Amino acid sequence: MSTVFSPLNPPVTDWRGLTVWLIGASTGIGRATASLLHAHGARVVVSARNAIALNEFVLQHPQATALPLDVTDAQAVQAAAVKLQAQGRLDCVVFCAGHYRAMNANAIDLPDMLKHNNINYVGALHVLAAVVPILEQQAVSEHGQRGHISLIGSVAGYRGLPQSLAYGPTKAAITNLAEALYLDLHPNHIGVSLISPGFVDTPLTQQNTFEMPALIGTEDAARAMLQGWASGVFEIHFPKRFTFWMKVLRLLPNRMFLNLAGRIKHSDSKPHKHAHI
């Protein structure tokens, strides 16, 4: 019987033989997670636009498969999902694709804002439209689950933050999307989880010119994700020494939050030392 203490998702502790499709796995968190899942015995399929990086991954990870893909191309995403379905069961889909560039309202770059939206949010919609019907069609496994979908959001989506005019709203949308998706798919035994990283040392965050608190490496992020999937939680956030305080910000009244964020923005506008990452 389900209780308030039951895992929100069926825990995944044994990845041996499971097929995991990681979309946005040429670099960063996606690549590190693909590598760790491969080490745990999963059949890993890696997708991204960078075919060269994907092929390098396959050379380093026997049994892995490269499937070059642009998430902004709905037809290409659909074709890739159909191809994987023809090859057998699809156990887990992880949407890692992302675009980030710091931006504020004093220098709006509309084309780049739309690029954020097309990759970070619309790209996720393309993937969901392609894979949800497949997961619903799959026979219920011995664990009582048809499959799992994991979307990478960010603590930048918790509240509006300085320099996050383009990026933050797309991650807020991913958070809302994951929650609605869970409510719809959980009764059908399809797991849904939201990944909310803090600062992780990736090619995206290496653009930042400020000190990033509690910065962690991609391998640490990957381990946190596998621990979260093993626990069956809905939201996997890390590192907790940082994300705890970001969650506190969500609870503050608007006046308190906006005053605090304004002081942080003013502080960041002063000369400072660049982060060494």
MOCORBEL-V464390 format. One line per field, one symbol per residue. ss: DSSP state (H for helix, E for strand, - for the rest). Layout:
# MOCORBEL-V464390
ss->???
This chain:
# MOCORBEL-V464390
ss->------------------EEEEE----HHHHHHHHHHHH---EEEEE---HHHHHHHHHH----EE-------HHHHHHHHHHHHH-----EEEE-------E-HHH--HHHHHHHHHHHHHHHHHHHHHHHHHHHH---------EEEEEE--HHH------E--HHHHHHHHHHHHHHHHHHHHHH-EEEEEEEE--E----HHH--------E-HHHHHHHHHHHHHH---EEEE-HHHHHHHHHHHH--HHHHHHHHHHHHHHH---------
